[in-house]
């Protein structure tokens, strides 16, 4: 009996040591990012390919330097926040369509796109609010429409809760924050070192894909390089800050945003979204009757990228509609 317990303890100890060694190796392997100049060059090629005429700028904020694309002009301003692993450049086709009628400000949140890696601690909502405030203040925009996709939706809703007087309208596309339940894969983010291994796997997969593709478009190359840059677990660890075992943290909930801005909120969801199924969010969305919900049949989580025409049409129609 004692031998079996000793063997079990030994096996468990060796497993822990092996896991720790693997995580340490993964963290060392993730240090190198694609050079920023390479990313900037790839972005310009991608923008030229997609036809977006935009100004490429960096803004200094209290939580680091962030990258922003500015396009279009008009009396109204639309601020766009991409989700985790995405960037302003990924939404180039959507931005080009919105820029026909509006000034568009697309922000790479810290840890994404060409912005600085995440350097803040704790829940990201205060840092996101500082970024949005700093960028819009430096541009000279007092009031604007806020569009957020996925994790960017959580950032947009959090800002609307803190500064409702600055948000003309709020548009959330497949947002994080309306479902108490979180995917099992998200809960794995709470395990020490798991995100490092996930980041290493993602980097290996993206590098392999790039090596195999001889006909890679400029747009696809830019997205792949941005994905490689996300390899730092410090960036992916944002997910771990949003959840507690089995559910979202209270500060990661978007329900208050609907109450504060009821009548000024559009929520767009794909019926086939597997990352964040709309059915899990339906009870929350039904709570307030003032919001407008559009469920796009057959669409997945990446609707703004997969169908920029439809996404732009839903946004512009909502902006042109009278407020309740």
LOZA-56846 format. One line per field, with one value per residue (C-alpha): y, z, x; residue number from 0. Coordinates in pm, whole numbers, plus 32768, in hexadecimal, padded with zeros to 4 digits. Last residue first. Example, Ala and Ser with C-alpha at 12.3 -4.5 7.8 and 13.67 -1.06 7.14 Angstrom:
BEGIN
py = (7F96, 7E3E)
pz = (82CA, 830C)
px = (8557, 84CE)
num = (1, 0)
//
This chain:
BEGIN
py = (95C2, 963F, 9678, 958D, 960A, 9577, 942B, 9420, 9476, 9359, 924F, 92B7, 92AB, 914B, 90D8, 915F, 90EA, 8F7E, 8E90, 8F94, 903F, 8EEA, 8E40, 8D80, 8CC2, 8D21, 8C2E, 8D0B, 8E64, 8EA6, 901A, 9096, 91FB, 9266, 9309, 91C4, 9184, 902E, 8F76, 8FAF, 8F10, 8DDB, 8DC4, 8DC1, 8C49, 8C1F, 8D13, 8C1C, 8CB8, 8BEE, 8B20, 8C42, 8B9A, 8C90, 8DB1, 8ED2, 9047, 9118, 927D, 936B, 94CF, 9483, 9411, 94BC, 94A1, 9364, 92B9, 9314, 9283, 912A, 9127, 9041, 9027, 90EA, 8FD2, 8ECF, 8DE4, 8C7C, 8B19, 8B61, 8CDC, 8D9A, 8EDD, 8EDF, 8D89, 8E0A, 8F2A, 8E1E, 8E0D, 8F46, 8EDF, 8D87, 8E24, 8D86, 8EAC, 8F16, 8DD5, 8E24, 8F7F, 8EDB, 8DF1, 8F0D, 8FD4, 8EAA, 8E6D, 8FD6, 8FD5, 8E97, 8D4C, 8C9A, 8BCE, 8B54, 8A33, 8B08, 8BF2, 8AD2, 8A3E, 8B8B, 8BAF, 8A4F, 8A7B, 8BCB, 8B3D, 8A16, 8B03, 8BE2, 8AB7, 8A41, 8B9A, 8BB2, 8A6F, 8AE6, 8AFE, 8A76, 8B95, 8B9B, 8A3B, 8AE4, 8B8D, 8A3D, 89C9, 8AE1, 8BEC, 8BF3, 8D36, 8DAA, 8F16, 8F85, 8F2C, 8FC8, 8F26, 9083, 919E, 92F0, 940C, 9560, 96C9, 9663, 9786, 97BC, 9649, 965F, 9541, 9455, 94B1, 946B, 9311, 92CE, 9324, 924F, 9128, 9154, 915E, 9002, 8F96, 90BF, 9223, 9351, 949D, 95C4, 9710, 983D, 9924, 98E6, 99BC, 98C2, 98CE, 98A8, 9781, 96C9, 970F, 96B7, 9571, 9509, 956C, 94AB, 9379, 9393, 93AC, 927E, 919D, 90F5, 90E8, 9153, 922E, 91EA, 914F, 9151, 9299, 92D2, 9249, 9151, 90EA, 90E9, 923F, 928B, 92CC, 93F3, 943E, 95A9, 95DB, 9732, 96E2, 96BF, 960B, 95AD, 949C, 93DB, 93FA, 939A, 9256, 91FE, 9254, 918C, 90BD, 9201, 927D, 914B, 8FED, 8EF6, 8F5C, 9035, 916A, 92BE, 93B3, 9523, 95BA, 9735, 980B, 994C, 98A8, 9831, 96F7, 9634, 962F, 94F1, 94DF, 9439, 9451, 94C0, 9465, 9453, 95CA, 9605, 966D, 9666, 95C3, 9615, 9580, 9661, 959F, 9563, 9402, 9359, 91F1, 91B3, 9305, 92CC, 9176, 91FF, 9312, 9214, 912F, 9251, 92AC, 9142, 9124, 926B, 91EA, 90C0, 8F6F, 8F0C, 8E4E, 8DFE, 8CD9, 8BCC, 8C2F, 8C18, 8AC6, 8A3A, 8AA7, 8A0E, 88C3, 88C4, 890A, 87F0, 86FE, 8764, 8735, 85E2, 8576, 85D3, 8517, 83E2, 83F3, 8423, 82FB, 8222, 827E, 8233, 80E3, 8097, 80EC, 8000)
pz = (749E, 73B1, 7245, 7150, 708B, 717A, 7176, 6FFB, 6FF6, 70E5, 703D, 6EE6, 6F5C, 6FE4, 6EA4, 6DC8, 6EB4, 6E98, 6F06, 6FBE, 7081, 70AA, 7157, 7258, 715C, 706E, 6FEC, 704C, 70C8, 7219, 723B, 7395, 73D0, 753B, 75EB, 7662, 7772, 7815, 76C9, 7688, 77D4, 7797, 762E, 7685, 7693, 755D, 74A1, 74A8, 74FA, 7451, 7384, 72D1, 71E1, 7211, 71EF, 72DD, 72C4, 73F4, 73B7, 74DF, 74F7, 7579, 76CA, 7703, 787E, 789B, 7777, 77FE, 7953, 78AF, 7830, 7932, 7958, 7AA0, 7B3C, 7AD8, 79C8, 7A19, 7A54, 7B29, 7B29, 79E7, 7949, 79C4, 792C, 77D8, 77E8, 7816, 769A, 7694, 77AD, 7709, 75F4, 74A7, 743E, 7359, 7290, 7256, 71D9, 70E7, 7069, 703C, 6F74, 6E96, 6E57, 6DE7, 6D09, 6C64, 6C99, 6B4F, 6BC6, 6CFF, 6DAB, 6E77, 6EE5, 6F5F, 701F, 70C6, 7126, 71BA, 727B, 7304, 736F, 741E, 74D6, 753E, 75C3, 7685, 771D, 7765, 782C, 7906, 7A46, 7A17, 7A10, 7892, 78A1, 7906, 77B3, 7702, 77C5, 7724, 7809, 78A1, 7932, 77D0, 776D, 7798, 7661, 752D, 73E6, 734B, 743B, 73BB, 74B7, 7457, 74A7, 75B1, 7668, 7769, 77BA, 7843, 793A, 78BB, 7752, 778B, 7810, 76E7, 75F1, 76A6, 76B7, 7547, 74FE, 7597, 7483, 7396, 7412, 736B, 7429, 7395, 73F0, 74D7, 753F, 741F, 7422, 7392, 74D5, 75A3, 74D0, 74FB, 7671, 76C9, 7605, 769F, 7801, 77E6, 776C, 7897, 798B, 78E6, 78DD, 7A30, 7AF5, 7A8A, 796E, 787A, 7757, 7620, 7560, 743A, 72DD, 72DB, 7436, 758D, 75E6, 7518, 73A5, 7367, 7232, 720E, 70F1, 7082, 6FE5, 6E9D, 6DA9, 6ECD, 6F39, 6DF7, 6E10, 6F80, 6F2D, 6E23, 6F09, 7034, 7059, 704C, 718A, 723D, 72A2, 739F, 74A9, 741C, 7340, 73CA, 72D0, 7319, 722F, 720F, 718D, 70C1, 6FAD, 6F4A, 6ED9, 6F7B, 70B4, 7114, 7277, 7324, 749B, 756E, 76DD, 7806, 784B, 76D5, 75BC, 7463, 7328, 71CD, 7075, 6FA6, 6ECF, 6D67, 6D69, 6C17, 6C94, 6BE5, 6C42, 6DAD, 6DA8, 6D18, 6E20, 6F33, 6EBB, 6EC8, 7026, 7097, 700D, 70B2, 71FD, 71EA, 71FD, 736A, 7422, 7591, 7552, 7557, 76B5, 7735, 768D, 772B, 7882, 7843, 77DD, 7911, 79F3, 7950, 797A, 7AE7, 7B28, 7A7A, 7B3D, 7C83, 7C25, 7BC7, 7D0E, 7DD9, 7D2A, 7D5C, 7ECB, 7EF4, 7E49, 7F20, 8060, 8000)
px = (71DB, 72E6, 728F, 7340, 746D, 756C, 74B3, 74B1, 7626, 767A, 75A4, 7627, 7790, 7761, 76B7, 77CD, 78E4, 7874, 798A, 7A58, 7941, 7890, 79B4, 78E7, 7816, 7700, 75F9, 74D4, 7532, 748E, 7442, 73E0, 7369, 736C, 7247, 71A7, 72A6, 72AD, 7297, 740B, 7469, 7393, 7417, 758B, 75B9, 74DF, 75C0, 76DD, 7830, 7943, 784E, 77A4, 76B1, 758E, 7680, 7644, 760C, 75AB, 7535, 751B, 7495, 7338, 73C0, 750D, 7533, 7463, 750B, 7661, 7605, 75D9, 773E, 77DC, 7954, 7954, 7883, 7989, 7912, 78BC, 7938, 7A6A, 7A9B, 7ABD, 7B31, 7C99, 7CDD, 7C73, 7D69, 7E73, 7E86, 7F5B, 8046, 8049, 8114, 80BA, 7FE2, 80FE, 80D6, 7F67, 7FC3, 80B7, 7FA7, 7EAF, 7FAE, 7FFD, 7E8A, 7E55, 7F8A, 7F0B, 7FBF, 8004, 812E, 807E, 8131, 8220, 810A, 8036, 815A, 81A1, 8032, 8022, 8168, 80F6, 7FA6, 804C, 8139, 8018, 7F55, 8085, 80B6, 7F42, 7F4F, 806C, 7FA4, 7E41, 7D44, 7D4A, 7CB9, 7B75, 7B6B, 7B82, 7A52, 7987, 78F5, 779C, 7710, 76C7, 76B1, 7819, 78E0, 784D, 77DC, 77C8, 7773, 7700, 76DF, 7651, 76A8, 77A3, 7848, 7733, 7733, 7897, 78D4, 77C4, 780E, 7980, 792F, 784D, 7960, 7A63, 7973, 7927, 7A9C, 7AA9, 79B9, 798E, 7960, 78C2, 78AC, 77F1, 788E, 7892, 79B0, 7A9F, 7BD9, 7CD1, 7D98, 7C59, 7BE5, 7D30, 7D59, 7BF0, 7BF4, 7D40, 7CDF, 7B98, 7C54, 7D3D, 7C1A, 7B6D, 7CA3, 7C6E, 7DB0, 7F0A, 7F8A, 80A5, 7FEB, 80C2, 80DF, 7FF4, 8036, 7F15, 7EAB, 7F4E, 7EC5, 7D8A, 7DC0, 7CD9, 7C07, 7B97, 7AA0, 7A25, 78D8, 781E, 7904, 79E6, 78F1, 7932, 7AAB, 7AA2, 79EB, 7AEC, 7C0F, 7B8E, 7CCB, 7D94, 7CEE, 7D6E, 7D05, 7D93, 7C99, 7B84, 7B81, 7B11, 7A76, 7A32, 792D, 7925, 7808, 7816, 78DB, 7A32, 7ADD, 7BF8, 7CCE, 7D8B, 7E13, 7F3C, 7F63, 808C, 8081, 7F94, 7F6F, 7F43, 802F, 7F92, 801C, 7FA0, 7F4F, 7E70, 7D7D, 7D1B, 7C8A, 7C9D, 7CBC, 7E08, 7E97, 7E33, 7EDB, 801F, 8021, 7FE1, 80F9, 81EE, 817D, 819B, 82FA, 835D, 82D7, 83C1, 830B, 8313, 8425, 83E1, 82F7, 8403, 8472, 830E, 82DC, 8419, 83A5, 824E, 82ED, 83CD, 82A2, 81DC, 82FF, 8328, 81B3, 81B5, 82EA, 823F, 8102, 81C8, 828A, 814C, 80A7, 81D9, 81E9, 8078, 80A7, 81D6, 8119, 8000)
num = (323, 322, 321, 320, 319, 318, 317, 316, 315, 314, 313, 312, 311, 310, 309, 308, 307, 306, 305, 304, 303, 302, 301, 300, 299, 298, 297, 296, 295, 294, 293, 292, 291, 290, 289, 288, 287, 286, 285, 284, 283, 282, 281, 280, 279, 278, 277, 276, 275, 274, 273, 272, 271, 270, 269, 268, 267, 266, 265, 264, 263, 262, 261, 260, 259, 258, 257, 256, 255, 254, 253, 252, 251, 250, 249, 248, 247, 246, 245, 244, 243, 242, 241, 240, 239, 238, 237, 236, 235, 234, 233, 232, 231, 230, 229, 228, 227, 226, 225, 224, 223, 222, 221, 220, 219, 218, 217, 216, 215, 214, 213, 212, 211, 210, 209, 208, 207, 206, 205, 204, 203, 202, 201, 200, 199, 198, 197, 196, 195, 194, 193, 192, 191, 190, 189, 188, 187, 186, 185, 184, 183, 182, 181, 180, 179, 178, 177, 176, 175, 174, 173, 172, 171, 170, 169, 168, 167, 166, 165, 164, 163, 162, 161, 160, 159, 158, 157, 156, 155, 154, 153, 152, 151, 150, 149, 148, 147, 146, 145, 144, 143, 142, 141, 140, 139, 138, 137, 136, 135, 134, 133, 132, 131, 130, 129, 128, 127, 126, 125, 124, 123, 122, 121, 120, 119, 118, 117, 116, 115, 114, 113, 112, 111, 110, 109, 108, 107, 106, 105, 104, 103, 102, 101, 100, 99, 98, 97, 96, 95, 94, 93, 92, 91, 90, 89, 88, 87, 86, 85, 84, 83, 82, 81, 80, 79, 78, 77, 76, 75, 74, 73, 72, 71, 70, 69, 68, 67, 66, 65, 64, 63, 62, 61, 60, 59, 58, 57, 56, 55, 54, 53, 52, 51, 50, 49, 48, 47, 46, 45, 44, 43, 42, 41, 40, 39, 38, 37, 36, 35, 34, 33, 32, 31, 30, 29, 28, 27, 26, 25, 24, 23, 22, 21, 20, 19, 18, 17, 16, 15, 14, 13, 12, 11, 10, 9, 8, 7, 6, 5, 4, 3, 2, 1, 0)
//
